[in-house]
């Protein structure tokens, strides 16, 4: 949807077309109006982000059709970045289908904590973007565009926000600001921003009163912008961010709770009499245990440089970035309280010997990850006002991911390292846009990439010690072909084909006492899309439509299969290319300025993914519950859909500008976002029900001061936001002795809780 609020229309940003109030986007490396780009894009200005209460990447799914972000363990782990129905089936940030960029520079890692308060706009670009944005944009890209400092005076703002939640033990707050100053008149500017905020705990643990669901961040960033004339500019940006989160609001629901809630249950296949509910009950955030876990800590450093030089009408640009992230995690093996009398449901059952404790569910599992990457891109653009336009460039990306579990530390391996993987991507890319006529344009884009995954030997590594280096190379060409036709100056039709590639992956197996790497080839997405972008009534109404058909080949899934390793044919469990899928769907986004005072917005997305592989495969036992019994334990995915990804999502909202009061211009905005039902298990036997989330904001705006009263989730949606990664079940902490009722293969289910209703105030002072 083209979100362009009345306040945004009145405060036209530097990158907006004044005559039409059109948002400018850079999804194809050139500044173009949103309505002129033949791609499905949701673009949000800084005013849109504020009025819609979009505070981090998780909130983007409220207003973006077919975007779904499931964070199983809070913002520490957005384990399913799903766009247009395709989830990555892994929480590993290196293999997500969507990448996040700042000013076109790749920013990897777990990014749910990024502060969106100081942006010019956000672009969510749907469908494979490999041809333009490069690797790890298999199903889409999110580009955060920051403001270029400018002006002859010192300017800035300070913002404060505070809020309370229903029955929550802590408040939430935000304090931040930005100051921009000219250092050399009309040539050099500097900008510094900082913030401290907390999403307060929503509950306390049953086994010690530790905070549950608390998220804290301290961040500082700076920008140096040098532009001595219209032909040359340098933008240097740096950021440091420290996160400290408690144990997340994720529960493990037990069969006894399903029975007590009155939800219909039934025995599931492979359960030996054990039961599953028809649908997942709302998670009880007041029944979480931590086992003394400390939660999560993260430190992130980011630096980028964007250099642009004009040679006549030709533009040569460089974009480079550096990311360093260190993360520690200490989470409970099962988030329940194991002491007698502690758990609300099983505390007394333990004392009465009705249940036993599963030993593997006790305690915590501390881990660490050190993540570093750097990227460099050089691109030459031809003049943008010619009927034949082109671009050509080269790209380099390097990444290291060092992971481990401290409980496996030894004298030779004091950190408990398990993996030390590296990745190198080299690519050349280009694009050609040819206006056959004033109405008809053909676009040809492509990227050829050579990617190498490798790691040095690690004889002391836990789990899979290696005595030799490994390296694997894959080469791929990702094209995009687009034909667009302007039926009128305000109405465009387009059709495109694009290809996306998800990186090859490596795993380890031990054969004959020797650890060997095994590889999964790149996963490929073929996207066929038609769309239409339309403006009516002089731009007062916009309606953007897209329909797509996708085929996924060589889909990567953890499975057990035969591999040839060192000349031997062995059965191993690793990531393999054993899946294939078909996805059909559509998106509709609209913005209607009904009157100068009233603006209505709406969007709807539908994406139905189905596995199409009819061949039996062997997968992790944690994901097989509910599948028909087979003699060798294999499953058939054909006709099933991924877990945690809804078919439908939607958004409807309205903003009304009220008459001026005491020098303030009031406006009232109400938004409702819909998330359709989805499956909690890979066998598609348990569903999570659909839900609406409603937010509201009353804004008072003046030349210098903005005041706001707001409410989030005001109708108290308590539906689970997700279940186990890739549809996996959870190990039950409490094992029922009554096997006649609960069976002998008792399985539990994860349920991640939303934040409860939140009400607060916000004030912004500009200077």
N, C-alpha and C positions, 0 to 999 in steps of 0.2 A: 504494500500500500504506500502511496505517496502521502506520508504524514506531514501536513503543512498547516499548523495551527494558526488561528487568527493572530496570536501574538508573534508567531514566526513571520507571518506576512507583513506585519508592521515593522519588524526589525530585520530587514533584509541583510543577510550575511554577505561577506565579500565575494563568496563563491556562488552567489545566486544571480540568476538573470532577472534584472529589475523589472523589465517590461512584462514578464509573464509569471514572476514569483516562482520560477521552476528551480527545483533542487538540482545542483550540479553534482555528477558522480564521475568517478574515474575507473569504472569497472573494466574498461578496455584500454587503459593507460592514457586516455585523453580526457580532457574536461568536456563532458557532454551533458545535456539535460537528461534527467531521468526518463522522460517520455520518449526520447529519441534513441535510446540504447535498446537494441533488440535482444534483451536478456531479462529474465525474471529477477527483479531486485526489490528488496524492501530497504528504503532509505529513511533515516531518522536524523533530523537536525538536533542541535543542542537543546532547543526549546521543546522539541518533541520528547526527548529523553527525560527532561525535567517534568513536563506535564503528565506524561504517561507513567512516571515513577519507575523508569528503567535505570536500575542502579548497578547491575552487573550483567554478565553474559547470560545468566540463567533467566533474567527477566525478558530477554529478547524473544523467547519462545511465546510469550503472552501475545505479541503483536505480529509475529512472523508466521505466515502459513507454512505448514509442513516442516517447521523446525521444532525439534524435541531434544531437550538436554536432561538426562537423568543423572543425578549425582548421588550414587549409592552411599558414600560416606561423606556427605556434605560437599562443600566446595573444594575439598581436598582432592576429590576424585570424580570428575564428570565422566562417568564410565560409559556413556552412550550419547555421543554427539550424533544425532540422527537428523538428516535432512532428506526430505522426499522419501521417507520410509526405509532408508538404508542405514543400518547401524553397523559399527565397526567390529562388534563382537569381541572387543578388548578394551581395557582401561589404559593401555599403554599409549602415552601421548604421541609416540612416533608413528602410530598406525591409525590415527583418527581419519575420518573422511572429510572433516572440515578443519581448516587451519585459520588462525587469527593473525592479522597483520596490523601493524601500526604504521600509517603513512606508506603502505605497500611493502614494509619490511617484516619478514616472518618473525613471529613471536611464539615459540614453542613452549611446552610445559603445561601444567594444570592452571588454567587461566580464569577460573570462575571468580577469583577475588579481585580482578582488575577494576579499578575505580573508573566509572564512566562520567564523572562530574565535569571534566575539563576537555571535552571533545567538541569539534565543530560538527561532525556528523558520524554516523555509522552506516555502512553499506553491507547488507546481507545478500550475497549473490548466489543464486541457486543453480544447481546442475554442475557438471564437471567444469572446473576452472583451470585444469592443468595447462591448457594452451597459453594462458596469460599469467596466472599466479604461480604455476609450477607445482612441485611435489606436495603431497598431502592435502590437495584440494580436490580429492576424488569425487565428492558429492557437493562441494560448495566452498565458499570462502567468506570470511567476515573481516572487513577492513575498517579499522578505527582511524579516522582522519583528524589530526590535531590542528589547532589554530596556528597560523603564522603570525608571530608578534608583529605589531605595526603601531603607528601613531606618533605624535610629537610630544605627548605628555605621559606621565606616569599614571597608569590605570590598573584596575584590578577589582577583586571582589573578595568578600569573606562570607562564609555560609555556616550556619549552625542548625542542627536538626536534632530533635529528641522525640522519643516515642515510647509507649508502653504497650504490652501485649496482654491478652486475656490470661489471667492466672499464671503468668510467667514470673520467674523469680528475679529477673534483671530487666533493666531498661536498655533501649538501643539509642545510639547517639552518633552524630557526625559533626566534626569541626574541620573546616578546610578553607583554603583560599588560594588566590593567584595574584601575583603582582607582575606587571609588564612595564618595562622602562626603555626608552631610547638611549643607547650608549653613544652612538655617532649619528648625528642628525641625518635622516633620510637614507641611512646606510646600514646601521647595526642596532639590533634590539635584543634584549634578554628578557626571559620570562621564567619565574620560579613558582612552583605550586607545591602545596603540602596538605596532607589530611591525616586525621586520626579518626577511626570509626569503629563501632562495635555493633554487631547484630547480637543482641543479648541472648543469654541462655533461655530456652523455652521450657526447661524442666530441670529437676535434680535427680541424680542417680539414686536407686534404691539401696545401694551398698556403700554409702558414705557421703551422700549429698553433693557429689561432684556436679559441675554444670554440664548440661546436655544441650548441644546445638549452638553454643556460643562461637562467634567468629569475630576476631579482632585483627585490624590492619593499621599499620603506620606506613605512610608512603610519602616520598618526596621526589619531585622531578624538576628538570630545568631544560630550557630551550634557548639556544643562541642562533639568531637568524641574521644572516648577512646578505643584503641585496643592494649593492651600490648603484645598480641601474636595472633596466628592464630585461637585460640579456644574461644576467648571471645571478645565481643565488646559492647559498649554502645554509642548510638547516641541520644543526647538531642538537641531538636530544639525548638526555640521560635520565634514568629512573632507578630508584631503589625502593623495594617494598618488603616489609616484614609482616608475616601473617602468624597468628597464634590462635589455633582453634581447639575447642574441646572435643570430646567424643561426640560423634554426629547423632542426630535424632533418627536412628535406624533401629528397628526392633526385629526380633525373630519370633514369629508367631507359631504357637504350638497347637497340635490337634485338639487338646482339651479346650482351648480358648474358642476354637471354631464351634465346637459343640455347645459350649455355654452361651455363645452369642446368639444361638438360634438359627444360624446360617445353615442351609442345606449342605450336607456332606455326602460323599460317596466313596467307596473303595476305589483306589486307582491301580492301574496295571503296574505290575512289578512291585506292588506294595505289600504283598503277603497279608492282606487284610487291613492294611493301613489306609487312612482316609485323607482326602483333600476337600477343601471347601469349594462350593460353586463359584464364589467370588471372594476376594481378599477383604477381610474386615478392615475398618479404619484402624491405623496403628495407635496403640496406647503409649503416648510419650512419657507417662508417669510410671512406666514399668520397665525402665531401662537400667541395666547395671554396667559398670565400667571395669570391674575387677582390678581397679587401681590404675587403669591406663591413663597416660598423660595427654593423649590426643595428638595434635599435629602442629608442626612448626615449619615455616618456609621463609627463606630469604631469596629474593630475586633481584638481579641486576640486569638492566637493559640499556644498551647504547645504540644509537643509530645516526647515520649521516645521509642526507639527501642533497645532492649537488646537481644543479641544472645550468646548462650553458646553451645559449642560442647562437647559432651560426646562420645569420640571415633568418629564414623562416624554418630552419631545421633545429631540432632540440636534441641535445645529447645530455643524458642523465645518468647518474650513479646512485644506487641505493645500497647501503650496507648496514649490517646489524650484528650485534653481539648479545647473547643471552647467557647468563649464568644463574642457575637455580639450585639451591640445596634444600632438601626436604627430609624431615624425620617424621615418622609415624609410630604411634604406640596405641594400638586399638585392641579392644577385647576380642578374643576368639569367638565369643558369642555374647551379645550385649544384653545379658540377663544377670540378675543377682543370685548367687549360688548359696548364700547362707540360709540357715533355717530361720524362717519367719521374715525374710527380706522380700522375696518376690510376692507380688499381690496374689498371684494365682497358685504358685507352687510352694510358697514359704511353709505353709502348714502341711502340705502333702509330703514334703521331705521329712518332716518330723513324724508323720504317720506312716512312713515307709511305703507310700503309694507310688513313688517314683524313685529312680536312681539317677545319679549325675553321670553324664558322659564325660569322662576324663579329658578327652581331646578338646572339649568346649571350654575348659577352665583356663584362666590365665590370660596373658596378652601376647601379642606377636609384634615386637618392635622391629622397625625396618628403616632404611634410609635410601635416598636417591640423590645423586649429584648429576646435574644435567647441564651441558654446555653446548652451544652451537654458534656458528657464525655464517652469515650469508652475504653475497656480493652480486650485484646485478648492474650491467652496463647496457644501455638501450639508446638507440637513435630513432627519432620520430621525424617523418617527413611533414611538410606543411599540412595543417588540418583543414584548409579551406579549398583544397583541390579535389576534382572528381576522382583522382587516383591517390590514395593515401596508403602509406606503409610504415611498418616499424620492424626493427630487427634488433636482437640483443643476445647477450650471453649471461649465464648464471652459474654461480658456484655456491654450494651449501655443504657444511661439515658439522657433524654432531657427535657428541660422546654421551653415553648414558651408563653411569656407574651405580649399580644397585646392590643391596645386601640386607641381611637380617642379623642384627647384633646378637641374637641368641645363639648363632652358629659361629661366633668368634672363636678363634684359636690363636695360639702363639704365632703361627705362621700367617694367619689371616685375622689380625686383631679387629678389623671392622666387620667381619662376617660377610665379605663380598661374595656375591653369587654370579654377577655378570659385569662385564666391562666392554660394552658393545660400541662400535663406531659406525658411522654412516657418512658417505661422501656422494654428492650428487653434482654432476656437471651437465649443463644443458645449453643448447642454442635454441632460439625461438624467433618467431616472426609473425607478421600479420599483414594482410592486404585488403583494403576496402576499395571497391570499384563501383562508382555511381554510373550504371549504364544509362540511366535517365534521371531526371529530378525525382522520380518516384521509386525506381528500382535500384537496389544496391546488393552486390555480392561481396561477402566477407570470407576470406580464407585465412585461417590461423593454425599454427602448429608449433609443437615443441618436441625436440628430440633430446632425450635424457639418457645418460649413462649413470647408473647408481650402483655403488659398491657397499655392501655390508660386510664388516670385518671386525675381528677382535684379536688382540694378542693372546698368547698362551697364558694360562692362569692355573698353575698346578696346585695352588692352595685354595682355589675358589670352592665354596660350599656347594653341595649337590652334584655339580658336574665339573670336576677339575679337568683342565685341558693341558696337554703338554706340547701343543703346537698351535701356531696361528691358524685362523680360518679366514677365508675371503670368498665372497660370491658376488658376481656381477650380473646385472640385468640391464637390458636396453629396450626402450620403448619410445614410440612416436604417438603423441596425443594431438589429434587434429580437432578443429571445430570449423564447420562450414555453415554459413548463415546466409539466407536470402530474405531480404526485407523489402516490403512494398508499402509506400505511403499513399493510401487511397485518397486522403485529403491531408492538408497540413496538420490536422489534429488527430488523425487516425492511421495507425500503422499495423500491418500484419507481418509476421515473420515465421520462418521455419528454419530449424537448425538440427544439425547432427554434431555430437561431441563425444569424446572418449575421455574417461578418467582412469587413472591407474593408482592402485594402492601398493605401497612398497612391498618388495619381497621380504620374507621373515626367516629368521634362523632359530632353531631350537637345538637341544642336545639330547643324545641318547648314549647309553653305555652298552657297548657290544664287546664281549670277551674281556671285560674288565677295563676297556679303553673308552674314554669319552670321545664321541664324534659329533660334529654338527650335522643337522639335517635342515633342509631348506624347503620353504614354500614359495612358489613363483608369485610374481605380482598378480593381484586381483584386478580385474578389468570391468569397467562399467561403460556400456554403450547407450547413449542417451539420444532419443528422438523426440523432438519438441516442436510444438506450434504455439504461437501466442499472438496477442493483440494488445496494443497500447492505445488508449483513447482519451481524448479530452473533449468536453462538451461545454456549452454555455460560456465560452470565453475562458475556459480553464477552471470554472467553478466546480465542475464535476470531472473526476478522472476515474476510469475503469480499466484495470489491467488484468488480462487473462492469460493463462498458460495451461497447456495440457501436455503430458509427457508419457512416453513408454520407454522403460529401461530394461536392459538385459545385463545381468551380472554373470560373468564367467570366471572360472577358477577361484571361486569364493573360498576364503581362508577360514577354516574351522579347526579347532582342536579335535583330533580324532586319532583312532588307532588303526594303523594300516601297515601294509608291507612296504618296506624300503630296502634298497640295496645300499649297504654301508660297508665300505672297505671290501667290496667284492662278495659280501655275505647278504643273503636275503633274510631280513629279520622283521619281526612285528614290533613296531614302536608306537608310542603315544606322543604326538607332536602336532604342531600346526601344519595342516596340509591343504591342498587345493581339491577339496572333496565336495564343494557345494556349487550351486547355481541358483539364480533367482530371476523372477520377473516382477516388475513394478509398474503399475499404471496409476495415474493420478492427475490432479489438476489443482490450480490455484486461482483465486479471484481476489483482487484487492481494489478497494474504492475509497475515495475521499470526496465528500460533497459539502461545499460551502453553501448551505441552503439560503442563508441571509448573511449580511455583514456580522451578525451576532452569533449565528448558529452554524457549527460545523459537525457533520456526522462522518464516522469512519467505520469501515467494516472489512473483514477478510474471512476467507474460508479456504482450508486446504484439505485435500484427500489424497492419500498415498497408500495403496495396498500392495504390500510386498508378499510374495509367495515363493517358497523354495520349489525348484523344478527338477531336482535330482531324484530320479526314481530308484537309484541304486542304494542298497543297504550300506550303512557306515557304522563304525564303532566310535562312540563319543564318550566323554567323561561321565562316570556313573552319576555324578551330581546333577546332570541334566537329563537323565533318561527316565525319571519318574513320570509315569503316566503314559509312556509309549507301550504299544502292544508287546507282549512277551515273545521273544524269539530264542531259538536254541543257542545262538552264539552271542546274545546280548546286543545285536545290531539294531539300528533304528532306521526308519525311512522318513526323510523330511519333506518329501514331495507333498505340496498342497498346504503345508503349515507356514506360519509367519513368525518373525522374530519376536522375542519378548521385549517388553518395556517401550514399544513403539506403537502409538495409536494410529488408526487409519485416518481419523478426522481430528482437526483442530480448527478453531475459529476465534474471531475477535469482533466485538461491536462496541462502539463508544461514541460519545458526544460531548461537545464543549460549547457552553453558552456564555457569551460576553454580556455582562450586566452593565447598567449605567454607572458612570463614574461617581465615586463616593469619597469626599474629602481629599481629592487629589490622587486617589487610588482607582485603578481600573479592575473591578472584580471579574472573575470568570470561574465557572463551575464545570468540572470535567468528571464524567463517570465512565468507566471502562469495564467490560465483562469479557473474560477470556475463557474459552471452552477447550477442554481436552477430552477427546473421546475415550472410550474403554479400550483396554489393551490386555494382552496376555501376560501373566506373571510367570508362566512356565513355558519352556520350549515345546513341550508336548501339546500346548494350547488347551490344557484342561482346566486352568484356573484363570479367571479374569479379574482385572481391577476396574471398578465401575467408573463411568464418565463423571466429570465434575466441571462446575463453573467456579471461577474466581473473580470476585468483583472488587475493584478499587475505586476510590473517589478522592477528589482534590479540589479544594476551594482556594483560589489564588488571588492575591491582591498585589497589583503591580503599579509601581510609580517610576519616576525617572531614576531614582537612586535606591529604592528599597523594594524588595519583594517579600511578602508574607504569605504563608500558606498553612492551611489545616488539611490533614490528609488521613485517609484510612486505607489499609491494605488488607485484602481478604476479609472484607467487612461482613460477609455472610457466613464466615467460619467453615470454609471447605476443609474437610479433614481426610479426604481421600488420599491414599498412598500415592506418592510421586514416582514410585518405582519399586521393583522387587530385585531378585538376584541378577547379577551380571549374566547376560546371555541366557537367562531363564533357568539358572542353576538354583537348586533347593539349598536349604541351610541345614547344618547339623543341629539336631535338637539337643539342648542342654539337659532337659529333663526327659527321661525315658519312662514311659508308663509301664507299670507291671501288669496292668489289665490289658493283655494282648488280645483278648476276645473282642474288646471294643476298639482298640487302637492299632492292632496288628503288630507284626514283628519287624517291619521295615519302616519304622516311623520317620517321616520326613517333615521338616518345618519349612517355613517360607519367610524370606526377608520382606520387610515393608518399611519404606522410607517415608518419614512424616513431613508434611508441609509446615510452614510457620503459621502460628495461630493469628487471629485478627490483631491488627496493630493500628494504633491511632496516635497521631502526634502533630507537632508543629515544626515549621521551618522558616528561617529568616535569612535573607541575602541582602548584603549591603554592597553596592557598587561605588567605586570612586575613580 
